[in-house]
Amino acid sequence: MKDIFLVVGIPEATYHYHVKNFGKIDPDIDLKERITHLFQAFHERYGYKRITKELQKLGYCINHKKVYRLMRELGLKCIKLMSLLVFPHNTFLALKCQRNSPSKRCLRRLLYVTYCIIKTLTFGGRHHFERF
C-alpha cells in the first residue's frame, strides 16, 4: 500500500480518513439548506455575521465561525455595495457600485466635475473643486 501512496502522492492518513468517512451522512445538511435559503432571501447581501444573527433569531445555537465555514463550502459570497460618491451640501448621488470595481476613483472624479459644471451652469454660482 505504501508504494501506491508514494505513486499517487497522498499521505496514508488522508487515505484512511476518506475510507472511514465514506458513506457518512453530512450532519449539517439542514443547516446548509437554511443558510442557503436565508442567503437568497436577503438577495445575496448578507454575509456570515448577519446570517449568524438571523439563525440565532430562528433559535439555532450556532457560532459565526461555523456559518463562515459552511458558507465557504457552499460557495456563498455576499455582494458588498457602497455608495460611489458624496456630493457637497449633503446631496447624495444614488449610484451604487461594487467594492472591487476598477477605476472607481476616476469615475468618481468625472461625476463630481460633471456635477460642478451642471451646478455652475444651472445656478450661475462659483463652486470649489475639492480634492479626492
C-alpha positions in Angstrom: 0.0 0.0 0.0 2.8 2.4 0.8 4.1 2.2 -2.7 0.7 3.2 -4.0 0.6 6.2 -1.7 4.0 7.3 -3.0 2.9 7.0 -6.6 -0.4 8.7 -6.1 1.2 11.4 -3.8 -1.2 11.3 -0.9 -0.4 10.6 2.8 -1.6 7.4 4.3 -3.6 9.2 7.0 -5.6 11.0 4.2 -6.5 7.7 2.7 -7.7 6.2 5.9 -9.6 9.4 6.8 -11.6 9.2 3.5 -12.1 5.4 3.8 -13.5 6.0 7.4 -15.8 8.8 6.4 -17.0 7.3 3.1 -20.8 7.0 3.0 -21.4 9.1 6.2 -24.3 11.4 6.1 -23.5 15.1 6.4 -24.8 16.3 9.8 -25.1 19.9 8.6 -27.4 19.3 5.7 -30.4 21.1 7.4 -28.2 24.0 8.4 -26.7 24.3 4.9 -30.2 24.4 3.4 -31.3 27.1 5.9 -28.2 29.2 5.3 -28.8 29.0 1.5 -32.4 29.9 1.9 -31.6 32.9 4.1 -28.8 34.0 1.8 -31.2 34.0 -1.2 -34.0 35.6 0.8 -31.8 38.6 1.5 -30.8 38.9 -2.1 -27.2 37.7 -1.5 -26.4 40.8 0.5 -26.0 39.1 3.9 -22.6 37.9 5.0 -21.8 35.3 7.5 -22.2 37.6 10.5 -25.7 38.7 9.6 -26.7 35.2 8.6 -25.5 34.0 12.0 -27.7 36.7 13.7 -30.7 35.5 11.6 -30.1 31.9 12.5 -29.9 32.8 16.2 -33.2 34.7 15.8 -34.7 31.5 14.5 -33.5 29.6 17.5 -30.3 28.0 16.3 -27.4 27.9 18.7 -24.5 28.4 16.2 -21.2 30.1 16.1 -20.2 32.6 13.4 -17.1 30.6 12.6 -19.2 27.6 11.7 -21.5 29.7 9.5 -18.4 31.2 7.8 -17.1 27.6 7.1 -20.4 26.4 5.8 -20.9 29.4 3.5 -17.4 28.9 2.2 -18.1 25.2 1.4 -21.4 26.2 -0.3 -19.6 29.0 -2.3 -21.9 31.7 -0.9 -20.3 35.1 -1.1 -22.2 38.3 -0.4 -22.3 41.3 -2.8 -20.9 44.3 -1.0 -22.3 47.6 -2.2 -21.0 51.0 -1.3 -22.0 54.5 -2.4 -20.0 55.7 -5.3 -19.7 59.4 -4.3 -20.9 62.0 -1.9 -21.7 65.5 -3.2 -21.2 68.6 -1.1 -24.1 70.1 0.9 -25.4 66.6 1.8 -26.6 65.8 -1.7 -26.0 62.1 -2.4 -25.9 60.6 -5.8 -27.9 57.4 -5.9 -25.3 55.4 -7.8 -24.0 52.2 -6.4 -21.0 50.2 -7.5 -19.4 47.0 -6.4 -16.5 47.4 -4.0 -13.9 45.9 -6.3 -14.9 47.7 -9.4 -12.0 49.1 -11.5 -11.2 52.8 -11.9 -13.7 53.8 -9.2 -11.7 56.9 -8.3 -11.5 58.1 -11.9 -15.3 57.7 -12.3 -15.9 59.5 -9.1 -13.8 62.5 -10.2 -15.6 62.6 -13.5 -19.0 62.5 -12.0 -18.0 65.2 -9.5 -16.7 67.5 -12.2 -19.9 66.9 -14.2 -21.9 67.8 -11.1 -19.9 71.0 -10.6 -20.3 72.0 -14.2 -24.1 71.4 -14.1 -24.4 73.3 -10.9 -22.4 76.3 -12.3 -24.4 76.4 -15.5 -27.7 76.0 -13.7 -27.3 78.2 -10.8 -24.6 80.6 -12.1 -22.6 80.3 -8.8 -18.9 79.6 -8.2 -18.0 76.1 -7.0 -14.9 74.9 -5.3 -13.4 71.7 -6.5 -12.5 69.6 -3.5 -9.6 67.2 -3.5 -10.4 63.5 -3.5 
